[in-house]
Structure formats: C-alpha cells, structure tokens
Amino acid sequence: MIAPFNDFGLTEQQKLIRENVLGLVRRVLPDDKIRALDAAGEFPFEAFAALAEAGWMGLPYAAEHGGMGGSAKDLAVFVEAVAEHYSSLASAWLTTTIYAGKHIELFGTPEQRARFLPGVIAGRTRLALALSEPEAGSDAASIRTRAELRDGRYVVTGQKLYITCAHVAHHLVTVVKTDPGAGRRGISILIVDADAKGVTVRPMETLGRRTTRACEVFFDGVEVALDRRIGPENGAWRNLVRCLNLERLCLAAAGAGNLRHVLAYALDYAQGRKAFGRTITEYQAVSHKLADIRIMAETARLCAYRAAEMLDAGLEPDLETSIAKVVATDNDFRGADLGLQIMGGAGYTMAHDMQRMFRDSRVGTIGGGSNEIQRNIIARLIGA
Ligand SMILES: Cc1cc2nc3c(=O)[nH]c(=O)nc-3n(C[C@H](O)[C@H](O)[C@H](O)COP(=O)(O)OP(=O)(O)OC[C@H]3O[C@@H](n4cnc5c(N)ncnc54)[C@H](O)[C@@H]3O)c2cc1C
C-alpha cells in the first residue's frame, strides 16, 4: 500500500477532477489494452473519445468558447491524473487541446474558433502542432518551411519532423516562414488540412510514446486559404512565446503523473519480491531508491502546482514553468530508471509495464524545449 500523496492545497473540485479522471481512464483503458496499443503503435482512439464524451476536451477553453474554463491548476491536476494512468494518453490530449488548440482559442478569429473548437471539444477534431524541422529544433526560429502568397492563397512547401499525432490529425497548426529574410519577424501560423493535396505524413519509429507517433510531415505546394492564418502575418513568434508557460506546465504535470505510476509499480513489485530469504524492501539499497522516487514525484508535482498557481494569479512565471519542466521531466526519467533497477531483470522484460514507463519518460527532457534550453532560460532570468 502506497502512502497517499497529500492533496493539501487542492480544492474539492480539483480532488473530484483527479478522482473522476483516474476512474474513467482506468475503466476505458485497462493495462492490457495499453500494452496492445503500445506494441502495435496505435493511437488510443477509444480513450480519447471517452475523455471527450465526459467533457474533458473542453477543460482548458473559456466558457464563452464552449469550454469548462478550467484554471491552470485544474489543468495540472487533470494532466497529472491522466499521465499517472498512461502518459501517452496525456500527450494525445495535450497535442490537440493545448499545443495546437490553444493557438486557435487565444489568437484565432471568432470564425476560426467557431469552425474548429466545437469539433475539438466534442472529440471529433484532432489537431497537431507542426513546428520542428530537420534543421530547426531547439532553434525554432530558423524554420524553413515557406508559405508564399500566390493568387490570394498561401502555397506551403517544406518539411516538419517529430510532429506528434500528425498521423491521426485532421488539421495541422503549422508554423511557416512568410518572410524568410526577417528571422522571428517573418513567422506565421496556418491551419492546414491534413488531407489537403500535397501533404504527406509518415509516422517514425521511436523509443517510447509509441501510441502518439512522432511523424515526418511533407508539404509540397499545399494551397491554404488566407482565412486559415492564425494571428497576424509575420507576427506568430510572439504568440508562440505566449503559449510556452502553459505548455511547460503541462509537460511538468505529465512527468509528475508518470512518476507516480512508476512509484506504485516499483513498490508493489518490491513488496512481493524476495531475495536471500527477505523481501527486497528490507534492503536499504532498495528502500532508499523507493524513497528517492517518492521525493522526486513529490517535488515534480509541487513545482508544477506552484507554477500553475502563479499563472492563475495572472503572473508570468517564466522562471517557475522552466524549473517545473526541468525538475519534473528529469525526475521522471531518473525515477523510472530507479524503478527499473528495483525490479531487476523483470523490469527489463516486456512482460512488465516498467519498461514502457521508462521508454515513455525519456522524451520529457528532449521535447517542448529541451532541458538544456530550459536551463539557458533559467540562467538568463537569474542573470547568470
Ligand atoms: C517524441 C517527440 C515528439 C515531438 N513532438 C513534437 C511536436 O508535436 N511538434 C513539434 O513541432 N516538435 C515536436 N518534437 C520536437 C522537439 O520539440 C525537438 O526534438 C526539440 O525541440 C529538440 O530539437 P532537436 O531534436 O532538433 O534537437 P537539437 O536542437 O538539434 O538539439 C540537440 C542537442 O543539443 C542541445 N542544444 C541545442 N541548442 C542548444 C543551446 N543553445 N544550448 C544548450 N544546448 C543546446 C539540445 O538540448 C539537445 O541536447 C518532438 C520530439 C520528439 C522526440
């Protein structure tokens, strides 16, 4: 039995979010289904639909846009709970509703909101955010995908890389260069239909997150109507930056959630495993590892919650969201590594879920602005 995490500081409603979401995802996506989806590299359609059916796609959107008007802390609690069951399901939810969908809500026209958000909230419309390219990952402003204005339309040509869920997306919120010589001041965002002529999507083989496939996306002369541009032409960089705090917060909450699962799984295994006539938790080398995972999980969620509370207070916690992202994702991977070690050979086999949690945790320090980039930001903000 795992000593419960203290829910001090959560409202009654947030406790209910956690309880309801965990109950739902455990029911609709039992562990054997996750194993099958992971092995086949298939998107969790049923669980995604169940989250929508229960109204959870609307959590991050304002009531006037048809959503539930959830706070940043509500989001953190929700994402942590989903990721505690299955982190890739959190990734599926985040990709549509936050990484791509928030651009439409925050910077789209009333017509764009009316056209796309009802489908997102109902679970009919899936989105992906297409920013990274072969020559532009951390240095995102150096993207080369070009959108040229021709005969009253944009014509998009270029390549994106590692685009989560592009293979199941209906629309790609695509970051393009509309003025290639102007650096950050030449960037725009377009909503491109994934089935438009000239779009090719190829899922890649990856270590983890196998159900929310990272994809290559090719644009070969893709025509996009002008009214599919989100925000001003050449003015998208500022909007991308404005979304960063919420994105980092969600990545931190997802890391914290996965780590809770790691802890429960490792503890359960260790308590049932004997070596040299004793349960292995009697060896301090093992029990200290479990204590360390608990410490890591606790610090990860506290950093995420604090950043969320600051966002809800209307502050701009650039430093705190970067810290939360680094702490939670570093802890997630290091904790999963410890969890695997605690299980010995069993942890290394595909017969147990620890290997999946280990694999799924690995991308946390790379994606969403790598942890090196977060440390650059933190160093700059503290004047180092
Ligand atoms: C599974 C997965 C899913 C993803 N999903 C998406 C998605 O949905 N949409 C999207 O647009 N992108 C997505 N990405 C891309 C992701 O955002 C990039 O991988 C990430 O930004 C790093 O870019 P890169 O891989 O090109 O690495 P690079 O930028 O080439 O960096 C390589 C290494 O150098 C380090 N580095 C680079 N510059 C600096 C610096 N200035 N200081 C210190 N260290 C530095 C990096 O931290 C890293 O360790 C995804 C990636 C993965 C792996």
PDBQT file of the ligand as one rigid body, heavy atoms in Angstrom, charges set to zero:
ROOT
HETATM    1  C1  LIG A 401       8.727  12.133 -29.412  1.00  0.00    +0.000 C 
HETATM    2  C2  LIG A 401       8.840  13.561 -29.861  1.00  0.00    +0.000 A 
HETATM    3  C3  LIG A 401       7.689  14.301 -30.079  1.00  0.00    +0.000 A 
HETATM    4  C4  LIG A 401       7.770  15.611 -30.531  1.00  0.00    +0.000 A 
HETATM    5  N1  LIG A 401       6.617  16.289 -30.829  1.00  0.00    +0.000 NA
HETATM    6  C5  LIG A 401       6.696  17.491 -31.465  1.00  0.00    +0.000 A 
HETATM    7  C6  LIG A 401       5.521  18.133 -31.963  1.00  0.00    +0.000 A 
HETATM    8  O1  LIG A 401       4.404  17.648 -31.774  1.00  0.00    +0.000 OA
HETATM    9  N2  LIG A 401       5.665  19.287 -32.635  1.00  0.00    +0.000 N 
HETATM   10  C7  LIG A 401       6.878  19.869 -32.861  1.00  0.00    +0.000 A 
HETATM   11  O2  LIG A 401       6.915  20.912 -33.505  1.00  0.00    +0.000 OA
HETATM   12  N3  LIG A 401       8.009  19.288 -32.390  1.00  0.00    +0.000 NA
HETATM   13  C8  LIG A 401       7.957  18.111 -31.704  1.00  0.00    +0.000 A 
HETATM   14  N4  LIG A 401       9.088  17.496 -31.256  1.00  0.00    +0.000 N 
HETATM   15  C9  LIG A 401      10.382  18.124 -31.499  1.00  0.00    +0.000 C 
HETATM   16  C10 LIG A 401      11.061  18.655 -30.263  1.00  0.00    +0.000 C 
HETATM   17  O3  LIG A 401      10.462  19.848 -29.848  1.00  0.00    +0.000 OA
HETATM   18  C11 LIG A 401      12.549  18.783 -30.589  1.00  0.00    +0.000 C 
HETATM   19  O4  LIG A 401      13.075  17.476 -30.689  1.00  0.00    +0.000 OA
HETATM   20  C12 LIG A 401      13.297  19.580 -29.561  1.00  0.00    +0.000 C 
HETATM   21  O5  LIG A 401      12.916  20.939 -29.593  1.00  0.00    +0.000 OA
HETATM   22  C13 LIG A 401      14.810  19.483 -29.758  1.00  0.00    +0.000 C 
HETATM   23  O6  LIG A 401      15.147  19.769 -31.083  1.00  0.00    +0.000 OA
HETATM   24  P1  LIG A 401      16.104  18.743 -31.900  1.00  0.00    +0.000 P 
HETATM   25  O7  LIG A 401      15.590  17.381 -31.702  1.00  0.00    +0.000 OA
HETATM   26  O8  LIG A 401      16.229  19.253 -33.287  1.00  0.00    +0.000 OA
HETATM   27  O9  LIG A 401      17.482  18.828 -31.167  1.00  0.00    +0.000 OA
HETATM   28  P2  LIG A 401      18.636  19.921 -31.426  1.00  0.00    +0.000 P 
HETATM   29  O10 LIG A 401      18.043  21.274 -31.403  1.00  0.00    +0.000 OA
HETATM   30  O11 LIG A 401      19.427  19.505 -32.601  1.00  0.00    +0.000 OA
HETATM   31  O12 LIG A 401      19.498  19.738 -30.122  1.00  0.00    +0.000 OA
HETATM   32  C14 LIG A 401      20.408  18.642 -29.974  1.00  0.00    +0.000 C 
HETATM   33  C15 LIG A 401      21.042  18.747 -28.586  1.00  0.00    +0.000 C 
HETATM   34  O13 LIG A 401      21.732  19.994 -28.465  1.00  0.00    +0.000 OA
HETATM   35  C16 LIG A 401      21.222  20.723 -27.352  1.00  0.00    +0.000 C 
HETATM   36  N5  LIG A 401      21.206  22.150 -27.678  1.00  0.00    +0.000 N 
HETATM   37  C17 LIG A 401      20.781  22.742 -28.818  1.00  0.00    +0.000 A 
HETATM   38  N6  LIG A 401      20.918  24.064 -28.733  1.00  0.00    +0.000 NA
HETATM   39  C18 LIG A 401      21.451  24.324 -27.506  1.00  0.00    +0.000 A 
HETATM   40  C19 LIG A 401      21.832  25.506 -26.804  1.00  0.00    +0.000 A 
HETATM   41  N7  LIG A 401      21.659  26.710 -27.342  1.00  0.00    +0.000 N 
HETATM   42  N8  LIG A 401      22.325  25.372 -25.575  1.00  0.00    +0.000 NA
HETATM   43  C20 LIG A 401      22.473  24.162 -24.989  1.00  0.00    +0.000 A 
HETATM   44  N9  LIG A 401      22.132  23.010 -25.601  1.00  0.00    +0.000 NA
HETATM   45  C21 LIG A 401      21.643  23.087 -26.838  1.00  0.00    +0.000 A 
HETATM   46  C22 LIG A 401      19.804  20.193 -27.156  1.00  0.00    +0.000 C 
HETATM   47  O14 LIG A 401      19.339  20.409 -25.829  1.00  0.00    +0.000 OA
HETATM   48  C23 LIG A 401      19.994  18.703 -27.472  1.00  0.00    +0.000 C 
HETATM   49  O15 LIG A 401      20.502  18.043 -26.360  1.00  0.00    +0.000 OA
HETATM   50  C24 LIG A 401       9.035  16.207 -30.736  1.00  0.00    +0.000 A 
HETATM   51  C25 LIG A 401      10.198  15.479 -30.488  1.00  0.00    +0.000 A 
HETATM   52  C26 LIG A 401      10.116  14.169 -30.058  1.00  0.00    +0.000 A 
HETATM   53  C27 LIG A 401      11.396  13.391 -29.817  1.00  0.00    +0.000 C 
ENDROOT
TORSDOF 0
